[in-house]
Amino acid sequence: MQSKRIGIVISNIKTALVSKFKQYFAKTKSQDIDYTADRKFVGNIIISVLTEKINVQRGLLLFPHDCQDESIRAAWHALCHYEADEDLRKNDIEYNNVQIELLEMIAFTFKDGNPLPQNMIDSYKPYYQDDPIFYESGIKGVIKKISRFINF
């Protein structure tokens, strides 16, 4: 268990360093970036979760890290809510169906590379402050990742 946590911390540090170098050497602004490939990838992740090819936790780990696309960040939070509400879904079939329909809509929107509707993005924006797939760049972001992981 302990070695697994150390591996995750090292992986998070590696991801932060790689993303920092990518940002440093990127010549385009975030507005010019095409997120079509990332959206299609996330759509496949969500479909894999819904068809139970992978579990929700694995799906969340596969999301692109430090992605600036608000649609992908909203989809990440929707999948987090799906995992967190497992007990509610077992007891309330209608709630289960609504969550599955929402994830299906996100997945099929992403399969075409399209962004999510703005109202859906706006509904998840309050959660972005504590978003573990996006942190500040630099050493401050790495420290936040580590401190969140070991629960400081």
OpenMM code with the backbone's topology and positions (N, CA, C; nanometers):
from openmm import Vec3, app, unit

residues = "MET GLN SER LYS ARG ILE GLY ILE VAL ILE SER ASN ILE LYS THR ALA LEU VAL SER LYS PHE LYS GLN TYR PHE ALA LYS THR LYS SER GLN ASP ILE ASP TYR THR ALA ASP ARG LYS PHE VAL GLY ASN ILE ILE ILE SER VAL LEU THR GLU LYS ILE ASN VAL GLN ARG GLY LEU LEU LEU PHE PRO HIS ASP CYS GLN ASP GLU SER ILE ARG ALA ALA TRP HIS ALA LEU CYS HIS TYR GLU ALA ASP GLU ASP LEU ARG LYS ASN ASP ILE GLU TYR ASN ASN VAL GLN ILE GLU LEU LEU GLU MET ILE ALA PHE THR PHE LYS ASP GLY ASN PRO LEU PRO GLN ASN MET ILE ASP SER TYR LYS PRO TYR TYR GLN ASP ASP PRO ILE PHE TYR GLU SER GLY ILE LYS GLY VAL ILE LYS LYS ILE SER ARG PHE ILE ASN PHE".split()
positions = [
    Vec3(0.0825, -0.1193, 0.0000),
    Vec3(0.0000, 0.0000, 0.0000),
    Vec3(0.0863, 0.1249, 0.0000),
    Vec3(0.1907, 0.1238, 0.0866),
    Vec3(0.2784, 0.2404, 0.0970),
    Vec3(0.3552, 0.2609, -0.0330),
    Vec3(0.4043, 0.1512, -0.0927),
    Vec3(0.4795, 0.1644, -0.2169),
    Vec3(0.3889, 0.2133, -0.3296),
    Vec3(0.2612, 0.1779, -0.3234),
    Vec3(0.1658, 0.2245, -0.4236),
    Vec3(0.1488, 0.3764, -0.4141),
    Vec3(0.1407, 0.4276, -0.2907),
    Vec3(0.1281, 0.5717, -0.2699),
    Vec3(0.2524, 0.6454, -0.3167),
    Vec3(0.3685, 0.5905, -0.2876),
    Vec3(0.4920, 0.6536, -0.3315),
    Vec3(0.4968, 0.6572, -0.4835),
    Vec3(0.4538, 0.5484, -0.5454),
    Vec3(0.4486, 0.5446, -0.6917),
    Vec3(0.3554, 0.6497, -0.7481),
    Vec3(0.2425, 0.6704, -0.6828),
    Vec3(0.1469, 0.7716, -0.7285),
    Vec3(0.2056, 0.9104, -0.7111),
    Vec3(0.2731, 0.9355, -0.5991),
    Vec3(0.3359, 1.0663, -0.5764),
    Vec3(0.4416, 1.0928, -0.6831),
    Vec3(0.5240, 0.9931, -0.7099),
    Vec3(0.6275, 1.0092, -0.8118),
    Vec3(0.5637, 1.0331, -0.9479),
    Vec3(0.4577, 0.9610, -0.9771),
    Vec3(0.3866, 0.9804, -1.1033),
    Vec3(0.3296, 1.1218, -1.1136),
    Vec3(0.2735, 1.1722, -1.0041),
    Vec3(0.2196, 1.3084, -1.0038),
    Vec3(0.3292, 1.4121, -1.0235),
    Vec3(0.4437, 1.3914, -0.9610),
    Vec3(0.5558, 1.4844, -0.9779),
    Vec3(0.6050, 1.4809, -1.1219),
    Vec3(0.6164, 1.3611, -1.1769),
    Vec3(0.6603, 1.3469, -1.3154),
    Vec3(0.5630, 1.4163, -1.4101),
    Vec3(0.4334, 1.3959, -1.3875),
    Vec3(0.3312, 1.4595, -1.4704),
    Vec3(0.3391, 1.6115, -1.4613),
    Vec3(0.3606, 1.6625, -1.3396),
    Vec3(0.3706, 1.8075, -1.3215),
    Vec3(0.4921, 1.8627, -1.3935),
    Vec3(0.6051, 1.7929, -1.3848),
    Vec3(0.7260, 1.8400, -1.4526),
    Vec3(0.7114, 1.8362, -1.6044),
    Vec3(0.6535, 1.7279, -1.6544),
    Vec3(0.6331, 1.7165, -1.7989),
    Vec3(0.5397, 1.8258, -1.8482),
    Vec3(0.4304, 1.8499, -1.7748),
    Vec3(0.3364, 1.9533, -1.8179),
    Vec3(0.4008, 2.0913, -1.8105),
    Vec3(0.4876, 2.1133, -1.7118),
    Vec3(0.5569, 2.2418, -1.7003),
    Vec3(0.6467, 2.2636, -1.8210),
    Vec3(0.7194, 2.1609, -1.8616),
    Vec3(0.8050, 2.1743, -1.9789),
    Vec3(0.7229, 2.1932, -2.1054),
    Vec3(0.6094, 2.1250, -2.1145),
    Vec3(0.5227, 2.1431, -2.2316),
    Vec3(0.4723, 2.2866, -2.2388),
    Vec3(0.4323, 2.3413, -2.1245),
    Vec3(0.3849, 2.4795, -2.1213),
    Vec3(0.4973, 2.5752, -2.1589),
    Vec3(0.6164, 2.5472, -2.1117),
    Vec3(0.7302, 2.6356, -2.1363),
    Vec3(0.7648, 2.6395, -2.2849),
    Vec3(0.7591, 2.5254, -2.3507),
    Vec3(0.7986, 2.5187, -2.4899),
    Vec3(0.6818, 2.5360, -2.5875),
    Vec3(0.5617, 2.5475, -2.5360),
    Vec3(0.4461, 2.5655, -2.6246),
    Vec3(0.4516, 2.7035, -2.6881),
    Vec3(0.4250, 2.7100, -2.8161),
    Vec3(0.4309, 2.8378, -2.8868),
    Vec3(0.2935, 2.8974, -2.9101),
    Vec3(0.1890, 2.8190, -2.8824),
    Vec3(0.0543, 2.8689, -2.9040),
    Vec3(-0.0093, 2.9074, -2.7724),
    Vec3(-0.1046, 2.9954, -2.7790),
    Vec3(-0.1806, 3.0337, -2.6605),
    Vec3(-0.2895, 2.9295, -2.6376),
    Vec3(-0.3431, 2.9250, -2.5161),
    Vec3(-0.4428, 2.8244, -2.4821),
    Vec3(-0.5682, 2.8368, -2.5685),
    Vec3(-0.5948, 2.9546, -2.6217),
    Vec3(-0.7131, 2.9740, -2.7053),
    Vec3(-0.6955, 2.9069, -2.8414),
    Vec3(-0.5723, 2.8871, -2.8847),
    Vec3(-0.5452, 2.8289, -3.0154),
    Vec3(-0.5335, 2.6768, -3.0119),
    Vec3(-0.5375, 2.6172, -2.8961),
    Vec3(-0.5182, 2.4731, -2.8834),
    Vec3(-0.6460, 2.3996, -2.9242),
    Vec3(-0.6274, 2.2942, -3.0020),
    Vec3(-0.7392, 2.2109, -3.0446),
    Vec3(-0.7495, 2.0921, -2.9490),
    Vec3(-0.8619, 2.0820, -2.8801),
    Vec3(-0.8822, 1.9770, -2.7800),
    Vec3(-0.9609, 1.8581, -2.8360),
    Vec3(-0.9757, 1.8503, -2.9654),
    Vec3(-1.0564, 1.7443, -3.0260),
    Vec3(-1.0058, 1.6052, -2.9875),
    Vec3(-0.8769, 1.5821, -2.9972),
    Vec3(-0.8209, 1.4503, -2.9658),
    Vec3(-0.8408, 1.4167, -2.8176),
    Vec3(-0.8205, 1.5146, -2.7293),
    Vec3(-0.8414, 1.4906, -2.5859),
    Vec3(-0.9874, 1.4593, -2.5566),
    Vec3(-1.0787, 1.5300, -2.6219),
    Vec3(-1.2214, 1.5047, -2.5997),
    Vec3(-1.2600, 1.3652, -2.6467),
    Vec3(-1.2085, 1.3243, -2.7608),
    Vec3(-1.2387, 1.1899, -2.8100),
    Vec3(-1.1835, 1.0841, -2.7150),
    Vec3(-1.0653, 1.1081, -2.6631),
    Vec3(-1.0043, 1.0159, -2.5665),
    Vec3(-1.0894, 1.0059, -2.4409),
    Vec3(-1.1344, 1.1203, -2.3891),
    Vec3(-1.2181, 1.1216, -2.2689),
    Vec3(-1.3530, 1.0547, -2.2967),
    Vec3(-1.4086, 1.0753, -2.4155),
    Vec3(-1.5322, 1.0074, -2.4519),
    Vec3(-1.5166, 0.8563, -2.4455),
    Vec3(-1.4027, 0.8061, -2.4933),
    Vec3(-1.3755, 0.6621, -2.4864),
    Vec3(-1.3596, 0.6146, -2.3423),
    Vec3(-1.2994, 0.6982, -2.2583),
    Vec3(-1.2848, 0.6625, -2.1168),
    Vec3(-1.4228, 0.6469, -2.0523),
    Vec3(-1.5096, 0.7436, -2.0765),
    Vec3(-1.6427, 0.7405, -2.0149),
    Vec3(-1.7218, 0.6194, -2.0638),
    Vec3(-1.7126, 0.5894, -2.1913),
    Vec3(-1.7822, 0.4718, -2.2444),
    Vec3(-1.7263, 0.3445, -2.1813),
    Vec3(-1.5955, 0.3392, -2.1622),
    Vec3(-1.5345, 0.2226, -2.0975),
    Vec3(-1.5826, 0.2069, -1.9538),
    Vec3(-1.6020, 0.3190, -1.8850),
    Vec3(-1.6529, 0.3136, -1.7477),
    Vec3(-1.7977, 0.2653, -1.7476),
    Vec3(-1.8787, 0.3197, -1.8361),
    Vec3(-2.0207, 0.2829, -1.8396),
    Vec3(-2.0420, 0.1375, -1.8808),
    Vec3(-1.9533, 0.0861, -1.9648),
    Vec3(-1.9653, -0.0545, -2.0065),
    Vec3(-1.8879, -0.1472, -1.9136),
    Vec3(-1.8333, -0.0902, -1.8065),
    Vec3(-1.7613, -0.1628, -1.7027),
    Vec3(-1.6369, -0.2351, -1.7535),
    Vec3(-1.5746, -0.1800, -1.8569),
    Vec3(-1.4455, -0.2331, -1.9016),
    Vec3(-1.3352, -0.1878, -1.8067),
    Vec3(-1.3522, -0.0679, -1.7512),
    Vec3(-1.2616, -0.0184, -1.6480),
    Vec3(-1.3470, 0.0381, -1.5347),
    Vec3(-1.2893, 0.0471, -1.4153),
    Vec3(-1.3654, 0.1047, -1.3052),
    Vec3(-1.3542, 0.2570, -1.3077),
    Vec3(-1.4358, 0.3224, -1.2298),
    Vec3(-1.4423, 0.4687, -1.2315),
    Vec3(-1.3097, 0.5298, -1.1873),
    Vec3(-1.2486, 0.4735, -1.0848),
    Vec3(-1.1218, 0.5288, -1.0366),
    Vec3(-1.0141, 0.5227, -1.1439),
    Vec3(-1.0071, 0.4136, -1.2154),
    Vec3(-0.9091, 0.4011, -1.3242),
    Vec3(-0.9402, 0.5022, -1.4339),
    Vec3(-1.0689, 0.5194, -1.4631),
    Vec3(-1.1088, 0.6170, -1.5639),
    Vec3(-1.0660, 0.7582, -1.5266),
    Vec3(-1.0827, 0.7940, -1.3999),
    Vec3(-1.0420, 0.9271, -1.3543),
    Vec3(-0.8912, 0.9467, -1.3655),
    Vec3(-0.8160, 0.8422, -1.3399),
    Vec3(-0.6703, 0.8514, -1.3508),
    Vec3(-0.6238, 0.8646, -1.4956),
    Vec3(-0.7035, 0.8163, -1.5894),
    Vec3(-0.6654, 0.8217, -1.7306),
    Vec3(-0.6935, 0.9574, -1.7963),
    Vec3(-0.7686, 1.0431, -1.7290),
    Vec3(-0.8001, 1.1743, -1.7871),
    Vec3(-0.6719, 1.2516, -1.8146),
    Vec3(-0.6710, 1.3335, -1.9204),
    Vec3(-0.5523, 1.4156, -1.9486),
    Vec3(-0.5254, 1.5128, -1.8338),
    Vec3(-0.4045, 1.5140, -1.7827),
    Vec3(-0.3683, 1.6010, -1.6708),
    Vec3(-0.3397, 1.7420, -1.7215),
    Vec3(-0.3697, 1.8387, -1.6396),
    Vec3(-0.3441, 1.9804, -1.6670),
    Vec3(-0.4076, 2.0280, -1.7974),
    Vec3(-0.5197, 1.9706, -1.8326),
    Vec3(-0.5905, 2.0121, -1.9534),
    Vec3(-0.6682, 2.1401, -1.9243),
    Vec3(-0.6554, 2.2367, -2.0113),
    Vec3(-0.7205, 2.3659, -1.9928),
    Vec3(-0.8637, 2.3684, -2.0474),
    Vec3(-0.9065, 2.2617, -2.1132),
    Vec3(-1.0396, 2.2580, -2.1732),
    Vec3(-1.1459, 2.2451, -2.0643),
    Vec3(-1.2343, 2.3420, -2.0590),
    Vec3(-1.3391, 2.3416, -1.9570),
    Vec3(-1.4353, 2.2246, -1.9742),
    Vec3(-1.4551, 2.1795, -2.0955),
    Vec3(-1.5437, 2.0652, -2.1194),
    Vec3(-1.4874, 1.9383, -2.0562),
    Vec3(-1.3590, 1.9172, -2.0706),
    Vec3(-1.2959, 1.7987, -2.0135),
    Vec3(-1.2970, 1.8063, -1.8614),
    Vec3(-1.2747, 1.9240, -1.8085),
    Vec3(-1.2778, 1.9407, -1.6633),
    Vec3(-1.4187, 1.9147, -1.6095),
    Vec3(-1.5204, 1.9606, -1.6806),
    Vec3(-1.6587, 1.9345, -1.6384),
    Vec3(-1.6890, 1.7849, -1.6447),
    Vec3(-1.6392, 1.7176, -1.7483),
    Vec3(-1.6605, 1.5734, -1.7602),
    Vec3(-1.5914, 1.4989, -1.6469),
    Vec3(-1.4736, 1.5458, -1.6076),
    Vec3(-1.4020, 1.4837, -1.4960),
    Vec3(-1.4853, 1.4930, -1.3685),
    Vec3(-1.5450, 1.6096, -1.3454),
    Vec3(-1.6271, 1.6271, -1.2257),
    Vec3(-1.7556, 1.5441, -1.2337),
    Vec3(-1.8127, 1.5314, -1.3514),
    Vec3(-1.9325, 1.4486, -1.3665),
    Vec3(-1.9008, 1.3032, -1.3318),
    Vec3(-1.7843, 1.2570, -1.3739),
    Vec3(-1.7437, 1.1199, -1.3419),
    Vec3(-1.7128, 1.1047, -1.1929),
    Vec3(-1.6583, 1.2079, -1.1312),
    Vec3(-1.6358, 1.2059, -0.9858),
    Vec3(-1.7687, 1.1940, -0.9117),
    Vec3(-1.8680, 1.2697, -0.9562),
    Vec3(-2.0000, 1.2649, -0.8931),
    Vec3(-2.0624, 1.1269, -0.9123),
    Vec3(-2.0399, 1.0670, -1.0286),
    Vec3(-2.0913, 0.9332, -1.0557),
    Vec3(-2.0329, 0.8334, -0.9554),
    Vec3(-1.9038, 0.8454, -0.9284),
    Vec3(-1.8408, 0.7548, -0.8326),
    Vec3(-1.8880, 0.7831, -0.6900),
    Vec3(-1.8974, 0.9097, -0.6546),
    Vec3(-1.9338, 0.9471, -0.5174),
    Vec3(-2.0773, 0.9096, -0.4828),
    Vec3(-2.1640, 0.9062, -0.5822),
    Vec3(-2.3057, 0.8795, -0.5588),
    Vec3(-2.3440, 0.7335, -0.5786),
    Vec3(-2.2496, 0.6443, -0.5641),
    Vec3(-2.2763, 0.5018, -0.5871),
    Vec3(-2.3880, 0.4493, -0.4972),
    Vec3(-2.3869, 0.4866, -0.3701),
    Vec3(-2.4907, 0.4404, -0.2769),
    Vec3(-2.6277, 0.4949, -0.3156),
    Vec3(-2.6323, 0.6210, -0.3567),
    Vec3(-2.7607, 0.6797, -0.3985),
    Vec3(-2.8151, 0.6102, -0.5231),
    Vec3(-2.7258, 0.5773, -0.6149),
    Vec3(-2.7695, 0.5125, -0.7384),
    Vec3(-2.8260, 0.3732, -0.7122),
    Vec3(-2.7727, 0.3046, -0.6120),
    Vec3(-2.8231, 0.1705, -0.5789),
    Vec3(-2.9649, 0.1766, -0.5237),
    Vec3(-2.9943, 0.2821, -0.4488),
    Vec3(-3.1259, 0.2940, -0.3848),
    Vec3(-3.2302, 0.3649, -0.4702),
    Vec3(-3.1881, 0.4464, -0.5643),
    Vec3(-3.2806, 0.5253, -0.6453),
    Vec3(-3.2510, 0.5004, -0.7932),
    Vec3(-3.3324, 0.4165, -0.8551),
    Vec3(-3.3103, 0.3765, -0.9941),
    Vec3(-3.3228, 0.4955, -1.0889),
    Vec3(-3.4144, 0.5851, -1.0605),
    Vec3(-3.4307, 0.7019, -1.1478),
    Vec3(-3.3067, 0.7914, -1.1436),
    Vec3(-3.2512, 0.8115, -1.0248),
    Vec3(-3.1284, 0.8906, -1.0119),
    Vec3(-3.0143, 0.8219, -1.0864),
    Vec3(-3.0075, 0.6908, -1.0772),
    Vec3(-2.9075, 0.6135, -1.1501),
    Vec3(-2.9208, 0.6378, -1.3003),
    Vec3(-3.0427, 0.6314, -1.3505),
    Vec3(-3.0651, 0.6509, -1.4934),
    Vec3(-3.0270, 0.7919, -1.5384),
    Vec3(-3.0555, 0.8916, -1.4550),
    Vec3(-3.0215, 1.0305, -1.4897),
    Vec3(-2.8700, 1.0464, -1.4983),
    Vec3(-2.7968, 0.9892, -1.4031),
    Vec3(-2.6506, 1.0006, -1.4065),
    Vec3(-2.5921, 0.9276, -1.5273),
    Vec3(-2.6447, 0.8126, -1.5580),
    Vec3(-2.5951, 0.7382, -1.6740),
    Vec3(-2.6254, 0.8138, -1.8032),
    Vec3(-2.7452, 0.8713, -1.8129),
    Vec3(-2.7800, 0.9506, -1.9320),
    Vec3(-2.6880, 1.0713, -1.9472),
    Vec3(-2.6548, 1.1359, -1.8364),
    Vec3(-2.5648, 1.2508, -1.8412),
    Vec3(-2.4270, 1.2094, -1.8921),
    Vec3(-2.3739, 1.1007, -1.8379),
    Vec3(-2.2428, 1.0548, -1.8832),
    Vec3(-2.2452, 1.0079, -2.0285),
    Vec3(-2.3558, 0.9449, -2.0696),
    Vec3(-2.3691, 0.9045, -2.2101),
    Vec3(-2.3708, 1.0266, -2.3013),
    Vec3(-2.4431, 1.1319, -2.2600),
    Vec3(-2.4487, 1.2538, -2.3403),
    Vec3(-2.3098, 1.3161, -2.3525),
    Vec3(-2.2362, 1.3185, -2.2423),
    Vec3(-2.0996, 1.3730, -2.2454),
    Vec3(-2.0122, 1.2890, -2.3386),
    Vec3(-2.0204, 1.1572, -2.3248),
    Vec3(-1.9369, 1.0682, -2.4059),
    Vec3(-1.9668, 1.0834, -2.5545),
    Vec3(-2.0936, 1.0888, -2.5910),
    Vec3(-2.1273, 1.0991, -2.7332),
    Vec3(-2.0979, 1.2377, -2.7894),
    Vec3(-2.1036, 1.3392, -2.7064),
    Vec3(-2.0622, 1.4729, -2.7504),
    Vec3(-1.9124, 1.4735, -2.7770),
    Vec3(-1.8380, 1.4103, -2.6877),
    Vec3(-1.6925, 1.4056, -2.7024),
    Vec3(-1.6481, 1.3141, -2.8155),
    Vec3(-1.7256, 1.2117, -2.8479),
    Vec3(-1.6870, 1.1207, -2.9564),
    Vec3(-1.6711, 1.1952, -3.0885),
    Vec3(-1.7451, 1.3040, -3.1048),
    Vec3(-1.7335, 1.3871, -3.2248),
    Vec3(-1.6309, 1.4986, -3.2074),
    Vec3(-1.5728, 1.5099, -3.0877),
    Vec3(-1.4745, 1.6137, -3.0607),
    Vec3(-1.5355, 1.7481, -3.0259),
    Vec3(-1.6655, 1.7506, -3.0025),
    Vec3(-1.7341, 1.8762, -2.9728),
    Vec3(-1.7246, 1.9110, -2.8246),
    Vec3(-1.7294, 2.0402, -2.7918),
    Vec3(-1.7308, 2.0790, -2.6496),
    Vec3(-1.8697, 2.0585, -2.5903),
    Vec3(-1.8759, 2.0569, -2.4583),
    Vec3(-2.0048, 2.0455, -2.3893),
    Vec3(-2.0796, 2.1785, -2.3973),
    Vec3(-2.2108, 2.1747, -2.3801),
    Vec3(-2.2874, 2.3001, -2.3760),
    Vec3(-2.2407, 2.3874, -2.2593),
    Vec3(-2.2437, 2.5177, -2.2787),
    Vec3(-2.1920, 2.6103, -2.1792),
    Vec3(-2.2637, 2.5987, -2.0446),
    Vec3(-2.3953, 2.5716, -2.0457),
    Vec3(-2.4664, 2.5607, -1.9177),
    Vec3(-2.4158, 2.4425, -1.8344),
    Vec3(-2.3751, 2.3348, -1.8986),
    Vec3(-2.3202, 2.2211, -1.8264),
    Vec3(-2.1815, 2.2559, -1.7710),
    Vec3(-2.1022, 2.3237, -1.8495),
    Vec3(-1.9700, 2.3668, -1.8032),
    Vec3(-1.9849, 2.4594, -1.6831),
    Vec3(-2.0792, 2.5527, -1.6922),
    Vec3(-2.1005, 2.6484, -1.5831),
    Vec3(-2.1466, 2.5800, -1.4546),
    Vec3(-2.2208, 2.4709, -1.4665),
    Vec3(-2.2692, 2.4028, -1.3465),
    Vec3(-2.1562, 2.3340, -1.2694),
    Vec3(-2.0457, 2.3040, -1.3360),
    Vec3(-1.9324, 2.2398, -1.2688),
    Vec3(-1.8207, 2.3366, -1.2327),
    Vec3(-1.8283, 2.4620, -1.2756),
    Vec3(-1.7219, 2.5587, -1.2469),
    Vec3(-1.6942, 2.5795, -1.0985),
    Vec3(-1.7934, 2.5768, -1.0097),
    Vec3(-1.7609, 2.5963, -0.8675),
    Vec3(-1.6634, 2.4921, -0.8125),
    Vec3(-1.6530, 2.3781, -0.8771),
    Vec3(-1.5662, 2.2715, -0.8290),
    Vec3(-1.4231, 2.2843, -0.8799),
    Vec3(-1.3966, 2.3729, -0.9748),
    Vec3(-1.2650, 2.3819, -1.0372),
    Vec3(-1.1559, 2.4253, -0.9406),
    Vec3(-1.1900, 2.4965, -0.8362),
    Vec3(-1.0893, 2.5444, -0.7429),
    Vec3(-1.0154, 2.4278, -0.6777),
    Vec3(-1.0855, 2.3190, -0.6505),
    Vec3(-1.0246, 2.2022, -0.5876),
    Vec3(-1.0009, 2.0901, -0.6875),
    Vec3(-0.9797, 2.1248, -0.8113),
    Vec3(-0.9673, 2.0279, -0.9187),
    Vec3(-0.8302, 1.9601, -0.9174),
    Vec3(-0.8223, 1.8316, -0.8841),
    Vec3(-0.6922, 1.7661, -0.8789),
    Vec3(-0.6311, 1.7356, -1.0149),
    Vec3(-0.7022, 1.7572, -1.1260),
    Vec3(-0.6377, 1.7344, -1.2547),
    Vec3(-0.5780, 1.8628, -1.3089),
    Vec3(-0.5937, 1.9731, -1.2360),
    Vec3(-0.5344, 2.0990, -1.2801),
    Vec3(-0.4832, 2.1742, -1.1590),
    Vec3(-0.3571, 2.2008, -1.1578),
    Vec3(-0.2954, 2.2765, -1.0498),
    Vec3(-0.2164, 2.3922, -1.1083),
    Vec3(-0.1788, 2.4806, -1.0209),
    Vec3(-0.0928, 2.5889, -1.0620),
    Vec3(0.0372, 2.5302, -1.1152),
    Vec3(0.0989, 2.6026, -1.2059),
    Vec3(0.2239, 2.5528, -1.2600),
    Vec3(0.3380, 2.5880, -1.1655),
    Vec3(0.4473, 2.5194, -1.1811),
    Vec3(0.5648, 2.5468, -1.1005),
    Vec3(0.5688, 2.4657, -0.9729),
    Vec3(0.6592, 2.5058, -0.8882),
    Vec3(0.6827, 2.4328, -0.7638),
    Vec3(0.5626, 2.4413, -0.6706),
    Vec3(0.4896, 2.5523, -0.6770),
    Vec3(0.3710, 2.5677, -0.5920),
    Vec3(0.2669, 2.4601, -0.6255),
    Vec3(0.2486, 2.4310, -0.7542),
    Vec3(0.1546, 2.3274, -0.7954),
    Vec3(0.1975, 2.1894, -0.7497),
    Vec3(0.3274, 2.1614, -0.7573),
    Vec3(0.3783, 2.0314, -0.7132),
    Vec3(0.3558, 2.0147, -0.5637),
    Vec3(0.3817, 2.1200, -0.4870),
    Vec3(0.3615, 2.1132, -0.3422),
    Vec3(0.2145, 2.0921, -0.3093),
    Vec3(0.1233, 2.1579, -0.3822),
    Vec3(-0.0194, 2.1382, -0.3587),
    Vec3(-0.0603, 1.9941, -0.3883),
    Vec3(-0.0064, 1.9367, -0.4958),
    Vec3(-0.0390, 1.7988, -0.5295),
    Vec3(0.0054, 1.7041, -0.4183),
    Vec3(0.1270, 1.7232, -0.3723),
    Vec3(0.1800, 1.6343, -0.2689),
    Vec3(0.1024, 1.6524, -0.1390),
    Vec3(0.0748, 1.7763, -0.1010),
    Vec3(0.0042, 1.7991, 0.0246),
    Vec3(-0.1392, 1.7466, 0.0194),
    Vec3(-0.2033, 1.7536, -0.0954),
    Vec3(-0.3383, 1.6990, -0.1086),
    Vec3(-0.3328, 1.5470, -0.0970),
    Vec3(-0.2297, 1.4874, -0.1539),
    Vec3(-0.2180, 1.3425, -0.1529),
    Vec3(-0.1971, 1.2893, -0.0114),
    Vec3(-0.1124, 1.3556, 0.0674),
    Vec3(-0.0859, 1.3059, 0.2019),
    Vec3(-0.1724, 1.3755, 0.3060),
    Vec3(-0.2743, 1.4482, 0.2601),
    Vec3(-0.3784, 1.5077, 0.3453),
    Vec3(-0.3270, 1.6042, 0.4515),
    Vec3(-0.2483, 1.7002, 0.4100),
    Vec3(-0.2055, 1.8058, 0.5026),
    Vec3(-0.3147, 1.9061, 0.5173),
] * unit.nanometer
topology = app.Topology()
chain = topology.addChain("A")
for resn in residues:
    res = topology.addResidue(resn, chain)
    for name in ("N", "CA", "C"):
        topology.addAtom(name, app.Element.getBySymbol(name[0]), res)
